[in-house]
Amino acid sequence: MQKILVIQTAFIGDAVLATGLLEKLHASFPDAKIDFLVRKGNESLFANHPFLHELLIWDKKQWKYRHLFQLLRKVRKNKYSTVVNVQRFAATGFLTAFSGAKEKVGFDKNPFSFLFTKKIAHVVSDGSHVLHEIERNQELIASFTDAIAAKPRLYPTKENYASVAKYKQMKYICIAPASVWFTKQFPADKWISFIHATPDGVMVYLLGAPDDFALCEEIKAQCSHLNVMNLAGKLSFLESAALMKDAIMNYVNDSAPMHFASAMNAAVTAVYCSTLPAFGFGPLSDISFVVETKEKLSCRPCGLHGKPECPEQHFNCANQITNEQLLYSMVTDK
């Protein structure tokens, strides 16, 4: 029986986007055993995933390299026929190169790619050549599936849906206001202004990780007379995804919650501050909107990824976005 390992040990949004490969591999090889290697902390996203045979976990925070060699022993013991490495870093390249698999596939920018049986050019998207991350990933397996990328998908359980059912008694939107990077994060005062502009009778749920609770609480405190609830840190990843599924709209930054929405085909409005959707990480939902400043700024984008502060000290890429742009996508008769 064919055994395939997909490796993506980067951050949560990257892991979600890589689920498109699981969808495609299962569709192409329904009898294959498909395993997925993720970083510790992301494993709950894949609980009860219907296409996964085994989930491998790398603890990158404690005894990182000891665990890496333990994983190598596990990988070699599993005798994979194919290893597909989505990352470009040496550690996972090492795992791939010495996995013992007959077919070892990864990107050419990986330092160990010279030991892969197949290496694929990693092309960074720009405004003239837009290549979404799921399309970039699909190129790794195109030679034994086809060139058409599958969308990412998450699978909340019945229990996940049941646990958030109480929040679905009225029309609601979800807002995930936080981002790891300052220049990717729509400012709190802008979120507050937007919430004040939302129609009456619409509940607002603030989503995020436990570390985002304080930011969400700050936003809620400035909207105390409105229907706003802070759920940051109170829901699991899959519970958050289950809640986002039925929102009339989900408002997110260029960050992991956007990919949650894509994986649930949930309506989403993605706010882009310093980055661009042309980089290849835009929303994939059937109902999706991109909001960004209408003015062409010479300083935007200021980099491929976010920065800890605005290099120009004005943050106009965020401050010039209006409530009207955000409200445009909200359909309250859903």
C-alpha positions, 0 to 999 in steps of 0.5 A: 500500500502506498504511504505518503508523508506531507511535511509542514511544520511552519505556523498555523496558517501555513499548515491550514493551506497545506491541507489542500495537498491532503485533499488532492492526495486523497482524491488521487490515491484514495487507498493510500495511507497519508500522514502529516507532520506538523509543529507541536501546537497545531495538532488539534487542527487535525483531530479526527481528520478523515483522510489522515492515517497518522499525525506526526508532531515535532516539538520545536520549542523543547529539545528541538534537535533531539526530537528531530532525530526521534522523528527521523527514526519514526519516519524511516520506520514508517517506510514511506513511498513518498515524502512531500516537503512543503518547507524550505528550511534545513531541518525538514529538508534533512528529514526528507533527504534521509527519510528512506522514501523512494520519492522525496519531493521538495522546493529547490530553495531547501538546503538539502534539495540536492538529495531530493529525487525531485525538486521544484522551483519555488517562485515568490508571487509578485504583482505581475505573476500571481501564484497562490500558496496552494498552487505553489504547493500543488506543483510539488505533487503535480507530476503524480496528480495533476496541475489543479490545486485543491482548496484547503479544508478543515473538519470540525467535529459534531462536538465542535459545532455543538459547542458553538451552537449557543452563539448562533442564535442571532445574526453575527459577524466574527472579527479576528483583530490580532496579528503577530506583525504590527504592520499586518494588524488593522489598528484597534481603534479602527476595529472599534470605529467599524464595530460602532458602524455595524447595523443594529441586531448583529452580534460581534464575536471577537476571536483569537488565541489566549494571547489575543485576549487583552487586545479583544478585551480592549476593543470590547471595553470601547463597545460596551453598549453593543452586542460584542463578546470576547471569545479569544482563548475560549474556543479551540481552533476547530470550534473557532472554524465552526463558528466562522462557518455560519457568520454573515461575514468574518473580518480578518487580517492577512493572518491565520484566521483568513485561512481558517475561513478559506478552509471552511469556505466561510464568507470573509473580508480580509484587511490588507495593511502593509502586505498584498494579496498578490503575494499569494496568500489571499482568501479562497472562499467563494464569498470573499472580499479584499479591503486595502487602501485606495491610495497608491502608496510608494511605501506599500508593500514594505516587505513580503512579510509584516514588520514590527512597526511602520517604517514611515511612522504613519501607517497610512496603509491601515489608517486610510481604510474606511468603515464604508469599505468594510461595511460594503461586504456585510450582507445582513439578510443572510 
